[in-house]
């Protein structure tokens, strides 16, 4: 679990604008291709139909002239050599037609129409209608359609990109608002959006969710703070009453329990102040190693404190002989380190080691490690995770994370490969 600056949830993902633009371009391309194919097929069918009608009409006119005068007109021939086989011996005296798609030189494709001039065995009058010019017109139409399609596609893609950009920016604002809310900024809102559509509905839903969540959290924080304040007086009275008891085992037991209760009340008050954002750091320049050592010693627990070799050498080589310092709030830093050390002893196992390396403080124990639920969701109040981590109120890590946020530090929880819990505090320079 970390305390990090807000990361955009869409970072590293393919842009929605690109996806929508690509989809629009693909759709436009499919539409253009479909329209082009349909126009080509319809035009080709129309060319063939008109060619067949023209061939039949020409045969009709040529046959009328031939029967009256015996003269062949309109390019008609009797039993031409290249007449298709289907027209060489018509079964009746009606007009027949055949489409010939063969292309040779400047001839073809073409439509043949034929009709027998008389009874069975009489010659066949045939006419060939060449469709080469119509096919050339079809090719030019295809080229014009392709150019028009490319122009339309070139105009449609920028419009799709622009429209997708508008939608992407609106969704991005909603996503950023949701990310800020999940990071703890309960004042984040999407605000009013233009239009009444699904994006506006999503933004309004996110804002209503944030309002509801903020109200619940404020109620919870107010309740926690009120309970802690109300408990301070009776706890103080209990401490005074314990002082009146005669020395003995009962007095020691009661004093220990009352002391634990007072610590719990103080922790609750501290958490309520952290939740309310009422804490402000008081920064002074202090030596990091000395502050960490002091924090460890205040716990009264046996803990090994070491500094990285390069840090020690740098301090020894410094002209003024002073250890490395940083500007921070020493009280809050001691609180974080102390809580991490107490947590390591209470829920882990020895030896517990604290290492100072530059601006990083690492607290390591050799117990069962942090439970997976804690690493996944972070510390939760009054929840200590797995049983093997020991007992407690679950407030120590919560306070440590809260104080780290106040200092602008990063607190990481992990488990060592060879066993044990590792808490890493990275302080800002």
Helices and strands as residue ranges (DSSP letters): H 16-69, E 77-78, G 85-87, E 96-100, E 110-116, E 124-130, H 132-182, H 198-243, H 249-275, E 284-287, H 288-299, E 304-307, H 309-317, E 325-328, H 330-347, E 353-357, E 360-364, H 372-377, G 387-389, H 396-407, E 410-415, E 421-426
